[in-house]
Amino acid sequence: MKRSVVLSLALLVACGRAETNILQGYGEADYIYLASQETGVVRELNVREGDRVEAGARVFTLDPDRLALNEQSASAQGAAAASAVRTAQAQATLAQRNYARGVELFERGFYPRARLDSDRAAMDAAVAQLAQARREAGAASASTGLARERLSDLDGAAPAAGVIERIYHRPGEVVAAGQPIAALLAPTNMKVRFFAPEPMLSRLPVGARVLVSCDDCGEPVAAIVSYVAHEPQFTPPVIYSLDQREKLVFLVEARFEGESPVRPGMPVDVRLAE
């Protein structure tokens, strides 16, 4: 009888130790929020929630009419500035030739000093005018480039392959600059968050390997610890383990190395890899 009791206690202790290697957590995503740098009206939305998109795929387009007018105006100013540079260049070339000819005639005694000084002043003025025209052309070119860049920003492309998880605005709605229009979840942006008591932290350094399992996930999926909180906290309400309640734990995050079946908010069990 005593031997049976001792054996039962040993099994209970062993089970208790095994359970300490299982931690509770949940899936969390680092979404990529797709937005435009410009304020405008959503003209086209090329995706639906749940769609898979490739990197570079166009997700949305804002109405370009307003910015197209700015681009046309900037292009016209740039063309006018380029024409002014050509005119100033011709005038500066002519003034330099006149001055060079005046110097030659002055040295031969056929050209008065006053006329030579006048040619020199005209040449200096023409060169200064050319420099000013070039500065204005540079500014106009920059304005044109900015106008074209703003126009191209109206097309929102997916920076990575993934799934459209949420759509916040649809055609006809006005959005502010930087306001998300859609949320994209890339496969490599899924992670799990779980909470570990202090005695286990030595086994959970950054870079440690853990195994994540969930309902209907099939085989456990490996993940790598990417973050360990420096300060403890009380077990959050999302964790329903009675034996951990009111204990101080440390937040730990682990990222998957590839695509995983874990979804945002899904409860998971995390086991320390042996």
Solvent accessible surface area in square Angstrom, and as a share of the most:
residue,aa,sasa,rsa
1,M,189,0.84
2,K,171,0.73
3,R,211,0.77
4,S,65,0.42
5,V,71,0.41
6,V,97,0.56
7,L,109,0.54
8,S,55,0.36
9,L,101,0.50
10,A,55,0.42
11,L,107,0.53
12,L,121,0.60
13,V,81,0.46
14,A,54,0.42
15,C,78,0.47
16,G,37,0.36
17,R,173,0.63
18,A,57,0.44
19,E,104,0.47
20,T,79,0.46
21,N,34,0.17
22,I,43,0.22
23,L,3,0.01
24,Q,65,0.29
25,G,5,0.04
26,Y,38,0.15
27,G,1,0.01
28,E,48,0.22
29,A,13,0.10
30,D,48,0.25
31,Y,72,0.27
32,I,49,0.25
33,Y,118,0.45
34,L,11,0.06
35,A,41,0.32
36,S,5,0.03
37,Q,137,0.61
38,E,19,0.09
39,T,63,0.37
40,G,11,0.10
41,V,57,0.33
42,V,2,0.01
43,R,131,0.48
44,E,69,0.31
45,L,34,0.17
46,N,71,0.36
47,V,13,0.07
48,R,181,0.66
49,E,84,0.38
50,G,51,0.49
51,D,45,0.24
52,R,168,0.61
53,V,16,0.09
54,E,129,0.58
55,A,65,0.50
56,G,54,0.52
57,A,36,0.28
58,R,123,0.45
59,V,0,0.00
60,F,0,0.00
61,T,15,0.09
62,L,0,0.00
63,D,53,0.27
64,P,35,0.22
65,D,93,0.48
66,R,126,0.46
67,L,4,0.02
68,A,26,0.20
69,L,118,0.59
70,N,67,0.34
71,E,29,0.13
72,Q,107,0.47
73,S,55,0.35
74,A,11,0.08
75,S,33,0.22
76,A,64,0.50
77,Q,108,0.48
78,G,19,0.18
79,A,65,0.50
80,A,64,0.50
81,A,14,0.11
82,A,40,0.31
83,S,47,0.30
84,A,46,0.36
85,V,30,0.17
86,R,155,0.57
87,T,72,0.42
88,A,5,0.04
89,Q,68,0.30
90,A,63,0.49
91,Q,99,0.44
92,A,1,0.01
93,T,42,0.25
94,L,106,0.53
95,A,11,0.09
96,Q,82,0.37
97,R,166,0.61
98,N,51,0.26
99,Y,44,0.17
100,A,61,0.47
101,R,140,0.51
102,G,0,0.00
103,V,43,0.25
104,E,97,0.44
105,L,50,0.25
106,F,64,0.27
107,E,135,0.61
108,R,149,0.54
109,G,64,0.61
110,F,139,0.58
111,Y,31,0.12
112,P,81,0.51
113,R,137,0.50
114,A,78,0.61
115,R,130,0.48
116,L,10,0.05
117,D,75,0.39
118,S,65,0.42
119,D,21,0.11
120,R,116,0.42
121,A,63,0.49
122,A,54,0.42
123,M,30,0.14
124,D,69,0.36
125,A,63,0.49
126,A,16,0.12
127,V,62,0.36
128,A,61,0.47
129,Q,99,0.44
130,L,12,0.06
131,A,39,0.30
132,Q,68,0.30
133,A,3,0.03
134,R,129,0.47
135,R,150,0.55
136,E,91,0.41
137,A,23,0.17
138,G,42,0.40
139,A,63,0.49
140,A,14,0.11
141,S,72,0.46
142,A,67,0.52
143,S,54,0.35
144,T,11,0.07
145,G,37,0.35
146,L,111,0.55
147,A,11,0.08
148,R,135,0.49
149,E,99,0.44
150,R,77,0.28
151,L,49,0.24
152,S,64,0.41
153,D,31,0.16
154,L,4,0.02
155,D,64,0.33
156,G,9,0.08
157,A,54,0.42
158,A,2,0.01
159,P,84,0.53
160,A,31,0.24
161,A,41,0.32
162,G,4,0.04
163,V,23,0.13
164,I,0,0.00
165,E,43,0.19
166,R,131,0.48
167,I,13,0.07
168,Y,89,0.34
169,H,32,0.14
170,R,120,0.44
171,P,75,0.47
172,G,56,0.54
173,E,77,0.35
174,V,101,0.58
175,V,2,0.01
176,A,53,0.41
177,A,55,0.43
178,G,50,0.49
179,Q,66,0.29
180,P,46,0.29
181,I,0,0.00
182,A,0,0.00
183,A,1,0.01
184,L,0,0.00
185,L,7,0.04
186,A,6,0.05
187,P,45,0.28
188,T,85,0.49
189,N,31,0.16
190,M,8,0.04
191,K,15,0.06
192,V,0,0.00
193,R,57,0.21
194,F,0,0.00
195,F,10,0.04
196,A,0,0.00
197,P,37,0.23
198,E,114,0.51
199,P,114,0.71
200,M,16,0.07
201,L,42,0.21
202,S,99,0.64
203,R,115,0.42
204,L,1,0.01
205,P,74,0.47
206,V,102,0.58
207,G,48,0.46
208,A,20,0.16
209,R,130,0.47
210,V,0,0.00
211,L,50,0.25
212,V,1,0.00
213,S,19,0.12
214,C,22,0.13
215,D,123,0.64
216,D,154,0.80
217,C,18,0.11
218,G,66,0.63
219,E,144,0.65
220,P,61,0.39
221,V,36,0.21
222,A,25,0.19
223,A,0,0.00
224,I,49,0.25
225,V,1,0.01
226,S,46,0.29
227,Y,94,0.36
228,V,31,0.18
229,A,12,0.10
230,H,170,0.76
231,E,133,0.60
232,P,62,0.39
233,Q,70,0.31
234,F,139,0.58
235,T,21,0.12
236,P,27,0.17
237,P,119,0.75
238,V,73,0.42
239,I,15,0.07
240,Y,165,0.63
241,S,19,0.12
242,L,137,0.68
243,D,104,0.54
244,Q,31,0.14
245,R,134,0.49
246,E,146,0.65
247,K,112,0.47
248,L,96,0.48
249,V,1,0.01
250,F,23,0.10
251,L,17,0.08
252,V,0,0.00
253,E,19,0.09
254,A,0,0.00
255,R,84,0.31
256,F,10,0.04
257,E,132,0.59
258,G,33,0.31
259,E,113,0.51
260,S,19,0.12
261,P,60,0.38
262,V,1,0.01
263,R,101,0.37
264,P,45,0.28
265,G,55,0.53
266,M,52,0.23
267,P,99,0.62
268,V,6,0.03
269,D,54,0.28
270,V,0,0.00
271,R,87,0.32
272,L,11,0.06
273,A,29,0.23
274,E,188,0.84
